[in-house]
Structure formats: C-alpha cells, structure tokens
Amino acid sequence: SLYAGKMNTSMIIAVHSAKDDIDNHAALVCANYTGSGYGDWYLPSIAELALMYNNIGQGATGDLDNIGGFADAYYWSSTEVSANVAWVFSFFFGGAVNGSKFNGLRVRAVRAF
C-alpha cells in the first residue's frame, strides 16, 4: 500500500541481516543510497511505484510526462509475494507483475510519500 515502502525496506534488511545474508539486494541498495546528501532513501512499495508511473512516469500527461526519467523497464518494489517472489512494476506497459527475486532489475530509491 501507499506509505508501506519504508517499513518494507526495514523489514527486508532485518530479515537478510538475521540470516547473515548481506548481499547487495534492492532494499539494501536503496537504504544505502546517499543521493543529494540525504540518507533516508528506501525501496518503494508496489502502490508507490504505480503512483510514480501515473504522476511523473510514462503514465503522466502534459508537462509531467516522464519527468522522473524512468526507463521503459521493470522496477523492483518492496512488496513481497512469497519467499522467492516480489512485485515489480513495468514502466513500459504500466502494470504490476510478479518477479523472481533472483532476477536483476532496476530500482528507484525514494525518500518520502
């Protein structure tokens, strides 16, 4: 849901830390990002990615059409389906699909919603 990405990111990192699994997963990449001097970035939820698509991505209209600079690609969300599957959002067709966590896809770190 909206506003769930920050908590999801914290939980994903906690689970990986508890397993002593510190690989460079999408949630960790976003949490470690320090763009523009800020350190409070996180991996957005699937609902947050949909909102970005519709408001600043390819789904936006007029002057806002893709001002976010999104590629026509799949982006990871922090919304989990199962132990091996999470939701990903397509910025070329504007919908959510299930993706294997073993796939390498793009991430978009966000700071707040």
DSSP file (Angstrom, degrees, kcal/mol; ACC not computed):
  #  RESIDUE AA STRUCTURE BP1 BP2  ACC     N-H-->O    O-->H-N    N-H-->O    O-->H-N    TCO  KAPPA ALPHA  PHI   PSI    X-CA   Y-CA   Z-CA
    1    1 A S    >         0   0    0      0, 0.0     3,-1.6     0, 0.0     4,-0.3   0.000 360.0 360.0 360.0 171.1    0.0    0.0    0.0
    2    2 A L  T 3   +     0   0    0      1,-0.2    44,-0.0    45,-0.2   111,-0.0  -0.360 360.0  20.0 -60.6 145.3    1.0    3.6   -0.1
    3    3 A Y  T 3  S+     0   0    0      1,-0.1     4,-0.4    42,-0.1    -1,-0.2   0.525  97.3 102.6  71.9   8.6    3.4    4.6    2.7
    4    4 A A    <>  +     0   0    0     -3,-1.6     4,-2.8     1,-0.1     5,-0.2   0.648  55.1  82.8 -93.0 -16.7    4.5    0.9    3.2
    5    5 A G  H  > S+     0   0    0     -4,-0.3     4,-2.7     1,-0.2    38,-0.3   0.871  88.0  51.5 -59.2 -42.2    7.8    1.1    1.3
    6    6 A K  H  > S+     0   0    0      2,-0.2     4,-1.9     1,-0.2    -1,-0.2   0.935 115.0  41.9 -63.0 -46.7    9.9    2.5    4.2
    7    7 A M  H  > S+     0   0    0     -4,-0.4     4,-2.4     2,-0.2    -2,-0.2   0.909 113.8  53.1 -66.8 -41.7    8.7   -0.2    6.6
    8    8 A N  H  X S+     0   0    0     -4,-2.8     4,-2.7     1,-0.2    -2,-0.2   0.921 107.9  51.4 -57.8 -44.5    9.0   -2.9    4.0
    9    9 A T  H  X S+     0   0    0     -4,-2.7     4,-2.3    34,-0.3    -1,-0.2   0.919 109.9  49.2 -60.1 -45.0   12.6   -1.9    3.3
   10   10 A S  H  X S+     0   0    0     -4,-1.9     4,-2.2     1,-0.2    -1,-0.2   0.899 112.6  47.8 -60.9 -41.8   13.4   -2.0    7.0
   11   11 A M  H  X S+     0   0    0     -4,-2.4     4,-2.4     2,-0.2    -2,-0.2   0.901 110.2  51.5 -68.1 -40.3   11.9   -5.5    7.3
   12   12 A I  H  X S+     0   0    0     -4,-2.7     4,-2.3     1,-0.2    -2,-0.2   0.933 112.3  46.3 -61.3 -45.8   13.7   -6.8    4.3
   13   13 A I  H  X S+     0   0    0     -4,-2.3     4,-2.5     1,-0.2    -1,-0.2   0.903 111.4  52.1 -64.2 -41.4   17.0   -5.6    5.6
   14   14 A A  H  X S+     0   0    0     -4,-2.2     4,-2.5     2,-0.2    -2,-0.2   0.908 109.9  48.8 -61.7 -43.0   16.3   -7.1    9.1
   15   15 A V  H  X S+     0   0    0     -4,-2.4     4,-1.5     2,-0.2    -2,-0.2   0.929 113.0  46.8 -63.5 -45.4   15.5  -10.5    7.6
   16   16 A H  H  <>S+     0   0    0     -4,-2.3     5,-3.3     1,-0.2    -2,-0.2   0.887 112.9  49.9 -64.7 -37.8   18.7  -10.5    5.5
   17   17 A S  H ><5S+     0   0    0     -4,-2.5     3,-1.6     3,-0.2    -2,-0.2   0.905 107.7  53.3 -66.2 -41.5   20.8   -9.4    8.5
   18   18 A A  H 3<5S+     0   0    0     -4,-2.5    -1,-0.2     1,-0.3    -2,-0.2   0.827 110.4  47.7 -62.8 -31.7   19.3  -12.1   10.7
   19   19 A K  T 3<5S-     0   0    0     -4,-1.5    -1,-0.3    -5,-0.2    -2,-0.2   0.405 114.2-120.1 -86.1   1.9   20.2  -14.7    8.1
   20   20 A D  T < 5 +     0   0    0     -3,-1.6     2,-0.7     1,-0.2    -3,-0.2   0.853  69.7 140.5  56.5  36.8   23.7  -13.1    7.9
   21   21 A D      < +     0   0    0     -5,-3.3    -1,-0.2    -6,-0.2    -2,-0.2  -0.891  18.7 164.2-111.4  97.9   23.0  -12.5    4.2
   22   22 A I        +     0   0    0     -2,-0.7    -1,-0.1    -3,-0.1    -5,-0.1  -0.007  20.0 146.1-108.8  29.2   24.4   -9.1    3.4
   23   23 A D        -     0   0    0      1,-0.1     2,-2.0    -7,-0.1     5,-0.1  -0.113  67.0 -91.8 -58.7 165.4   24.3   -9.4   -0.4
   24   24 A N        +     0   0    0      4,-0.1    -1,-0.1     3,-0.1     2,-0.1  -0.482  63.3 168.0 -82.6  69.0   23.6   -6.3   -2.5
   25   25 A H     >  -     0   0    0     -2,-2.0     4,-2.4     1,-0.1     3,-0.3  -0.374  49.4-100.2 -83.1 165.5   19.8   -6.7   -2.7
   26   26 A A  H  > S+     0   0    0      1,-0.2     4,-2.1     2,-0.2     5,-0.2   0.851 120.0  50.9 -56.7 -42.8   17.4   -4.0   -3.9
   27   27 A A  H  > S+     0   0    0      1,-0.2     4,-2.5     2,-0.2    -1,-0.2   0.907 112.2  47.2 -64.5 -40.8   16.3   -2.8   -0.4
   28   28 A L  H  > S+     0   0    0     -3,-0.3     4,-2.2     2,-0.2    -2,-0.2   0.890 108.3  55.0 -68.1 -39.7   19.9   -2.5    0.8
   29   29 A V  H  X S+     0   0    0     -4,-2.4     4,-0.6     1,-0.2    -1,-0.2   0.936 112.9  43.0 -57.5 -46.9   20.9   -0.6   -2.3
   30   30 A C  H >< S+     0   0    0     -4,-2.1     3,-0.9     1,-0.2    11,-0.3   0.921 113.4  50.6 -67.2 -43.8   18.1    2.0   -1.7
   31   31 A A  H 3< S+     0   0    0     -4,-2.5    10,-0.3     1,-0.2    -1,-0.2   0.820 112.6  47.4 -65.1 -30.0   18.8    2.2    2.1
   32   32 A N  H 3< S+     0   0    0     -4,-2.2    -1,-0.2    -5,-0.2    -2,-0.2   0.529  86.3 113.4 -87.9  -6.7   22.5    2.8    1.5
   33   33 A Y    <<  -     0   0    0     -3,-0.9     8,-0.5    -4,-0.6    -3,-0.0  -0.411  41.6-176.2 -68.0 139.2   21.9    5.4   -1.2
   34   34 A T    >   +     0   0    0     -2,-0.1     3,-1.6     6,-0.1     5,-0.1  -0.091  18.8 162.7-128.1  34.7   23.0    8.9   -0.2
   35   35 A G  G >   +     0   0    0      1,-0.3     3,-1.9     2,-0.2     6,-0.0  -0.240  69.6   7.3 -59.0 142.0   22.0   11.0   -3.2
   36   36 A S  G 3  S-     0   0    0      1,-0.3    -1,-0.3     3,-0.1     3,-0.1   0.694 131.0 -67.1  57.5  22.2   21.7   14.8   -2.7
   37   37 A G  G <  S+     0   0    0     -3,-1.6     2,-0.3     1,-0.3    -1,-0.3   0.556 104.9 124.3  81.0   7.9   23.3   14.4    0.7
   38   38 A Y    <   -     0   0    0     -3,-1.9    -1,-0.3     1,-0.1     3,-0.1  -0.771  41.0-171.4-103.5 148.3   20.3   12.5    2.2
   39   39 A G        +     0   0    0     -2,-0.3    -5,-0.1    -5,-0.1    -1,-0.1   0.119  65.1  89.3-121.4  20.5   20.4    9.1    3.9
   40   40 A D        +     0   0    0      2,-0.0     2,-0.1    -8,-0.0    -1,-0.1  -0.100  55.0 135.3-111.2  35.3   16.7    8.3    4.3
   41   41 A W        +     0   0    0     -8,-0.5     2,-0.3   -10,-0.3    70,-0.2  -0.455  27.2 177.5 -81.3 154.3   16.1    6.6    1.0
   42   42 A Y  B     -A  110   0A   0     68,-2.6    68,-2.5    -2,-0.1   -36,-0.1  -0.960  37.5 -93.3-150.3 168.2   14.1    3.4    0.7
   43   43 A L        -     0   0    0    -38,-0.3   -34,-0.3    -2,-0.3    66,-0.1  -0.760  50.3-124.3 -84.9 120.4   12.7    0.9   -1.8
   44   44 A P        -     0   0    0      0, 0.0    34,-2.2     0, 0.0    35,-0.3  -0.213  18.4-113.5 -68.7 155.2    9.1    1.9   -2.7
   45   45 A S     >  -     0   0    0     32,-0.3     4,-2.1    33,-0.2     5,-0.2  -0.268  34.8-101.7 -73.4 170.7    6.1   -0.4   -2.4
   46   46 A I  H  > S+     0   0    0      1,-0.2     4,-2.1     2,-0.2     5,-0.1   0.873 124.7  52.7 -64.7 -36.5    4.2   -1.5   -5.5
   47   47 A A  H  > S+     0   0    0      2,-0.2     4,-2.0     1,-0.2    -1,-0.2   0.876 108.3  50.7 -67.0 -36.6    1.5    1.1   -4.8
   48   48 A E  H  > S+     0   0    0    -47,-0.3     4,-2.1     2,-0.2    -2,-0.2   0.887 109.3  50.5 -68.2 -38.9    4.1    3.8   -4.6
   49   49 A L  H  X S+     0   0    0     -4,-2.1     4,-2.6     2,-0.2    -2,-0.2   0.903 109.1  51.8 -64.1 -40.6    5.6    2.8   -7.9
   50   50 A A  H  X S+     0   0    0     -4,-2.1     4,-2.3     1,-0.2    -2,-0.2   0.905 108.9  51.0 -61.6 -40.9    2.2    2.8   -9.5
   51   51 A L  H  X S+     0   0    0     -4,-2.0     4,-1.6     2,-0.2     5,-0.3   0.898 110.1  49.2 -63.9 -40.2    1.7    6.3   -8.2
   52   52 A M  H  X>S+     0   0    0     -4,-2.1     4,-2.9     2,-0.2     5,-1.4   0.922 109.8  51.8 -64.2 -43.3    5.0    7.4   -9.7
   53   53 A Y  H  X5S+     0   0    0     -4,-2.6     6,-1.6     1,-0.2     7,-0.7   0.927 114.7  42.5 -57.1 -46.0    4.1    5.9  -13.0
   54   54 A N  H  <5S+     0   0    0     -4,-2.3    -1,-0.2     5,-0.2     7,-0.2   0.728 125.9  31.1 -76.0 -23.0    0.8    7.7  -13.1
   55   55 A N  H  <5S+     0   0    0     -4,-1.6    -2,-0.2    -5,-0.2    -3,-0.2   0.771 139.4   5.2-110.3 -31.8    2.1   11.1  -11.9
   56   56 A I  H  <5S+     0   0    0     -4,-2.9    12,-2.6    -5,-0.3    13,-0.3   0.334 116.2  70.0-134.7   4.1    5.7   11.5  -13.0
   57   57 A G  S ><<S-     0   0    0     -5,-1.4     9,-2.2    -4,-0.5     3,-1.7  -0.128 108.1 -59.9-105.6-156.3    6.4    8.5  -15.2
   58   58 A Q  T 3  S+     0   0    0      1,-0.3    -4,-0.1     7,-0.2    -5,-0.1   0.683 129.7  60.7 -65.3 -18.6    5.2    7.3  -18.6
   59   59 A G  T 3  S+     0   0    0     -6,-1.6    -1,-0.3    -7,-0.1    -5,-0.2   0.596  85.9  96.3 -84.3 -11.0    1.6    7.3  -17.4
   60   60 A A    <   -     0   0    0     -3,-1.7     2,-0.3    -7,-0.7    -5,-0.1  -0.313  65.8-140.4 -74.4 162.4    1.7   11.1  -16.7
   61   61 A T    >   -     0   0    0     -7,-0.2     3,-1.5    -6,-0.1     4,-0.1  -0.809  52.2  -2.3-122.8 164.3    0.4   13.6  -19.2
   62   62 A G  G >  S-     0   0    0     -2,-0.3     3,-1.5     1,-0.3    -2,-0.0  -0.291 127.3  -6.0  63.5-137.2    1.4   17.0  -20.4
   63   63 A D  G 3  S+     0   0    0      1,-0.3    -1,-0.3     3,-0.0    -3,-0.0   0.676 133.9  59.1 -66.6 -18.2    4.4   18.7  -18.8
   64   64 A L  G X   +     0   0    0     -3,-1.5     3,-1.8     2,-0.1     2,-0.4   0.499  69.2 133.2 -90.5  -3.6    4.7   15.9  -16.3
   65   65 A D  T <  S-     0   0    0     -3,-1.5    -7,-0.2     1,-0.3    -8,-0.1  -0.315  92.5 -27.4 -55.7 107.4    5.2   13.1  -18.9
   66   66 A N  T >  S+     0   0    0     -9,-2.2     3,-1.6    -2,-0.4    -1,-0.3   0.797  81.9 150.8  53.8  40.1    8.1   11.1  -17.5
   67   67 A I  T <   +     0   0    0     -3,-1.8   -10,-0.2     1,-0.3    -2,-0.1   0.687  68.2  69.4 -68.3 -14.6    9.8   13.9  -15.7
   68   68 A G  T 3  S-     0   0    0    -12,-2.6    -1,-0.3    -4,-0.3   -11,-0.1   0.568 106.0-129.2 -76.5  -8.6   11.0   11.2  -13.4
   69   69 A G    <   +     0   0    0     -3,-1.6     2,-0.2   -13,-0.3    -2,-0.1   0.841  41.7 175.8  65.6  34.4   13.3    9.9  -16.2
   70   70 A F        -     0   0    0    -14,-0.3    -1,-0.2     1,-0.1     2,-0.2  -0.480  25.7-129.2 -74.2 140.9   12.1    6.3  -15.9
   71   71 A A        -     0   0    0     -2,-0.2     2,-2.1     1,-0.1    20,-0.2  -0.509  31.0-101.8 -79.5 156.4   13.4    3.8  -18.4
   72   72 A D  S    S+     0   0    0     -2,-0.2     2,-0.3    20,-0.1    20,-0.2  -0.581  90.4 100.9 -75.4  80.5   10.9    1.5  -20.2
   73   73 A A  S    S-     0   0    0     -2,-2.1    18,-2.9    16,-0.1     2,-0.3  -0.892  79.3 -81.5-154.0 174.6   11.8   -1.3  -17.8
   74   74 A Y  E     -B   90   0B   0     -2,-0.3    32,-1.5    16,-0.2     2,-0.4  -0.723  38.5-159.3 -88.7 141.0   10.7   -3.3  -14.8
   75   75 A Y  E     -Bc  89 106B   0     14,-2.3    14,-2.6    -2,-0.3    32,-0.2  -0.975  18.5-117.8-122.8 135.7   11.5   -1.8  -11.3
   76   76 A W  E     -B   88   0B   0     30,-2.8    32,-0.4    -2,-0.4     2,-0.3  -0.386  26.4-160.1 -66.7 145.3   11.6   -3.7   -8.0
   77   77 A S  E     -     0   0B   0     10,-1.5   -32,-0.3     2,-0.2   -50,-0.1  -0.755  26.6-123.6-114.0 170.2    9.2   -2.9   -5.3
   78   78 A S  E    S+     0   0B   0    -34,-2.2     2,-0.7    -2,-0.3   -33,-0.2   0.354  79.1 110.5 -91.8   4.9    9.4   -3.7   -1.6
   79   79 A T  E     -     0   0B   0    -35,-0.3     8,-2.9     8,-0.3     2,-0.2  -0.733  59.8-149.7 -88.9 115.5    6.1   -5.6   -1.7
   80   80 A E  E     -B   86   0B   0     -2,-0.7     6,-0.3     6,-0.2     3,-0.1  -0.561  23.8-178.1 -88.2 144.9    6.7   -9.3   -1.3
   81   81 A V  S    S-     0   0    0      4,-2.7     2,-0.2     1,-0.5     5,-0.2   0.763  72.5 -29.6-101.0 -46.1    4.6  -12.1   -2.7
   82   82 A S  S    S-     0   0    0      3,-2.3     3,-0.5     0, 0.0    -1,-0.5  -0.858  81.7 -69.4-155.3-173.1    6.5  -15.0   -1.2
   83   83 A A  S    S+     0   0    0     -2,-0.2     3,-0.0     1,-0.2    -3,-0.0   0.810 133.7  25.6 -59.4 -30.6   10.0  -16.0   -0.1
   84   84 A N  S    S+     0   0    0      1,-0.1    17,-2.8    16,-0.0     2,-0.4   0.378 116.7  64.8-115.2   2.5   11.2  -16.0   -3.7
   85   85 A V  E     + D   0 100B   0     -3,-0.5    -4,-2.7    15,-0.2    -3,-2.3  -0.982  50.2 173.5-134.5 139.2    8.9  -13.6   -5.4
   86   86 A A  E     -BD  80  99B   0     13,-2.4    13,-2.8    -2,-0.4     2,-0.3  -0.919  39.0 -93.8-134.6 163.5    8.2   -9.9   -5.1
   87   87 A W  E     - D   0  98B   0     -8,-2.9   -10,-1.5    -2,-0.3     2,-0.3  -0.581  38.3-170.2 -77.1 139.3    6.0   -7.4   -7.1
   88   88 A V  E     -BD  76  97B   0      9,-3.1     9,-2.5    -2,-0.3     2,-0.5  -0.937  14.0-136.5-124.7 153.0    7.7   -5.5   -9.9
   89   89 A F  E     -BD  75  96B   0    -14,-2.6   -14,-2.3    -2,-0.3     2,-0.6  -0.938  10.2-140.0-115.7 131.4    6.3   -2.6  -11.8
   90   90 A S  E  >> -BD  74  95B   0      5,-3.0     4,-1.2    -2,-0.5     5,-0.5  -0.771  11.0-170.2 -89.7 121.0    6.6   -2.2  -15.6
   91   91 A F  T  45S+     0   0    0    -18,-2.9   -33,-0.2    -2,-0.6   -17,-0.1   0.285  85.7  57.1 -92.5  10.4    7.2    1.3  -16.7
   92   92 A F  T  45S+     0   0    0    -20,-0.2    -1,-0.2   -19,-0.1   -20,-0.1   0.658 124.2  17.0-107.8 -23.5    6.6    0.3  -20.4
   93   93 A F  T  45S-     0   0    0      2,-0.2    -2,-0.2   -20,-0.1   -21,-0.0   0.456 100.6-122.3-122.7  -3.1    3.1   -1.1  -20.0
   94   94 A G  T  <5 +     0   0    0     -4,-1.2     2,-0.3     1,-0.2    -3,-0.2   0.871  67.7 107.5  74.0  39.7    2.1    0.4  -16.7
   95   95 A G  E   < -D   90   0B   0     -5,-0.5    -5,-3.0     2,-0.0     2,-0.4  -0.957  63.9-111.2-145.6 164.8    1.3   -2.6  -14.6
   96   96 A A  E     +D   89   0B   0     -2,-0.3     2,-0.3    -7,-0.2    -7,-0.2  -0.766  34.2 171.6 -98.0 140.7    2.5   -4.8  -11.8
   97   97 A V  E     -D   88   0B   0     -9,-2.5    -9,-3.1    -2,-0.4     2,-0.3  -0.944  37.4 -97.4-139.7 161.4    3.7   -8.4  -12.2
   98   98 A N  E     -D   87   0B   0     -2,-0.3     2,-0.4   -11,-0.2   -11,-0.2  -0.603  40.7-169.0 -78.2 140.8    5.3  -11.0  -10.0
   99   99 A G  E     -D   86   0B   0    -13,-2.8   -13,-2.4    -2,-0.3     2,-0.2  -0.996  26.0-112.8-134.7 139.2    9.1  -11.3  -10.4
  100  100 A S  E >   -D   85   0B   0     -2,-0.4     3,-2.0   -15,-0.2   -15,-0.2  -0.472  23.7-133.4 -64.9 133.5   11.6  -13.8   -9.1
  101  101 A K  T 3  S+     0   0    0    -17,-2.8    -1,-0.1     1,-0.3   -16,-0.1   0.582 103.2  68.0 -65.9  -8.1   13.9  -12.3   -6.5
  102  102 A F  T 3  S+     0   0    0    -18,-0.4    -1,-0.3     2,-0.1     2,-0.2   0.487  80.8  97.5 -90.4  -3.6   16.8  -13.8   -8.4
  103  103 A N  S <  S-     0   0    0     -3,-2.0     2,-0.8     1,-0.0    -4,-0.0  -0.603  76.1-126.4 -84.1 145.5   16.3  -11.6  -11.4
  104  104 A G        +     0   0    0     -2,-0.2     2,-0.2     0, 0.0    -2,-0.1  -0.842  45.4 156.7 -91.7 112.3   18.4   -8.4  -11.8
  105  105 A L        -     0   0    0     -2,-0.8   -30,-0.2     1,-0.1     2,-0.1  -0.768  43.0 -83.9-128.0 172.9   16.0   -5.5  -12.3
  106  106 A R  B     -c   75   0B   0    -32,-1.5   -30,-2.8    -2,-0.2     2,-0.3  -0.351  35.9-154.3 -74.7 157.3   16.2   -1.7  -11.9
  107  107 A V        -     0   0    0    -32,-0.2     2,-0.4    -2,-0.1   -30,-0.1  -0.960   6.8-159.6-128.3 151.8   15.5    0.0   -8.6
  108  108 A R        -     0   0    0    -32,-0.4     2,-0.2    -2,-0.3   -66,-0.1  -0.925  15.8-148.9-130.4 106.0   14.3    3.6   -7.9
  109  109 A A        -     0   0    0     -2,-0.4     2,-0.3   -66,-0.1   -66,-0.2  -0.502  16.8-170.3 -73.0 142.5   15.1    4.8   -4.4
  110  110 A V  B     -A   42   0A   0    -68,-2.5   -68,-2.6    -2,-0.2     3,-0.1  -0.895  20.7-155.9-129.5 161.3   12.6    7.3   -2.9
  111  111 A R        -     0   0    0      1,-0.4     2,-0.3    -2,-0.3    -1,-0.1   0.769  68.5 -11.3-106.4 -36.2   12.6    9.4    0.3
  112  112 A A              0   0    0      1,-0.1    -1,-0.4   -70,-0.1   -70,-0.0  -0.994 360.0 360.0-162.6 157.4    9.0   10.1    1.2
  113  113 A F              0   0    0     -2,-0.3    -1,-0.1    -3,-0.1  -111,-0.0   0.239 360.0 360.0-134.4 360.0    5.4    9.8    0.1
